[in-house]
Amino acid sequence: MSALRDRAVALTGATGGIGSALCAALVEAGATVHAIGRDHRRLGALAAAHPGRVLPLAADLSTPAGVQRACTLLAAARPEPSVLVLGAAVSRFGMFEDLDSADLAAMVETNLLAPMRLVHALLPRLARTRDPAVVAVGSTFGSIGFPGFAAYSATKFGLRGFIEALAREHADGPVRFQYLSPRATRTPINPPAVDALNAELGTAVDEPAAVARQLVAAIVRGDRRRQLGFPEKLFARLNGALPALVDRALAKQLPTVRRHARAAPIAAPPGAASPTTQEVLP
Ligand SMILES: NC(=O)c1ccc[n+]([C@@H]2O[C@H](COP(=O)([O-])OP(=O)(O)OC[C@H]3O[C@@H](n4cnc5c(N)ncnc54)[C@H](OP(=O)(O)O)[C@@H]3O)[C@@H](O)[C@H]2O)c1
């Protein structure tokens, strides 16, 4: 994809920390954004901040009906999107045995099944547009299974495998598939316990605007896959080639992870719809 000027992008997770910054960066790159999220108020604020360039579209992607609603709205959306960015996700930090079944379902439905359902429904239409692309927002934890994030890691590994296989399935077709992974970023998906863990482990945490700029550059370049940040880039490769080395490094961090995970309150996953959001959705 040469450039985003005068192109339309459908973006899930537009109301989130990275998503809102990505809206701004995409608009700055010349695109119009069909912004998908659950929260009407934040969608309205995004549209007001970018008049005529960010067009709000409310849908809850954690159910087949919600995905269907998003697809119906996108089919009628003008300008017609030729780029689909899959950014919506939820995460639940905690030792796996402390998560409940609803946590697991929310992560699998939102982070993995929703992207699969969206691509399944939208691919034929996308393929008929000029220079089409599907861009998945992954995670370092889609390359490194991380303690305290077992279910979230599983969904991001799944997303990475999905995009890789699709790219190979469509190697001779018009649609480009990209898997782009931010490292830790300062957004509401990370509760205070994760911030505390990152601080104690010395993990670098990026600002959403910087991540958004790198994502847009990667979209414009057409990168097939990209891990943002160093040393995350190195560790992701190391985990693929020599996982026993990463096993040993993470075993040293396990007591710290466990302490922060057990300190995290057992509550709804960050990013889950607030009662206000639920009230305003049809
Ligand atoms: N922050 C990090 O440390 C980090 C690191 C690596 C990768 N990532 C990835 O970056 C992406 C953006 O994350 P973020 O940090 O910006 O998180 P965030 O601020 O919590 O935003 C999450 C977004 O997902 C949307 N979403 C969640 N559940 C949804 C549902 N059922 N239906 C529709 N939309 C839903 C939210 O919409 P509403 O607010 O409208 O509900 C929100 O727009 C995610 O894919 C995440 O996995 C984040």
The ligand as a Gaussian input file, in Angstrom:
#p B3LYP/6-31G(d) Opt

LIG

0 1
 N       -1.770000      -1.374000      25.729000
 C       -0.864000      -2.347000      25.608000
 O        0.013000      -2.531000      26.490000
 C       -0.862000      -3.218000      24.379000
 C        0.310000      -3.932000      24.074000
 C        0.322000      -4.742000      22.951000
 C       -0.804000      -4.847000      22.163000
 N       -1.922000      -4.142000      22.482000
 C       -3.082000      -4.304000      21.605000
 O       -3.451000      -3.043000      21.085000
 C       -4.845000      -3.029000      20.797000
 C       -5.490000      -1.815000      21.423000
 O       -5.384000      -1.947000      22.831000
 P       -5.411000      -0.699000      23.833000
 O       -4.199000      -0.798000      24.637000
 O       -5.680000       0.547000      23.074000
 O       -6.647000      -1.114000      24.756000
 P       -7.892000      -0.254000      25.269000
 O       -7.527000       1.149000      25.506000
 O       -8.468000      -1.038000      26.403000
 O       -8.888000      -0.313000      24.019000
 C       -9.546000      -1.501000      23.696000
 C      -10.483000      -1.216000      22.543000
 O      -11.158000      -2.429000      22.204000
 C      -12.540000      -2.159000      22.138000
 N      -13.330000      -3.305000      22.520000
 C      -13.141000      -4.115000      23.583000
 N      -14.122000      -5.030000      23.641000
 C      -14.944000      -4.775000      22.581000
 C      -16.124000      -5.360000      22.100000
 N      -16.696000      -6.406000      22.722000
 N      -16.713000      -4.851000      20.998000
 C      -16.156000      -3.781000      20.364000
 N      -15.031000      -3.182000      20.770000
 C      -14.436000      -3.678000      21.875000
 C      -12.785000      -1.035000      23.115000
 O      -13.998000      -0.410000      22.771000
 P      -14.933000       0.375000      23.863000
 O      -13.996000       1.171000      24.713000
 O      -15.786000       1.259000      23.018000
 O      -15.646000      -0.638000      24.637000
 C      -11.555000      -0.173000      22.864000
 O      -11.774000       0.620000      21.736000
 C       -5.395000      -4.360000      21.307000
 O       -5.473000      -5.277000      20.244000
 C       -4.335000      -4.812000      22.295000
 O       -4.338000      -6.217000      22.436000
 C       -1.974000      -3.325000      23.566000

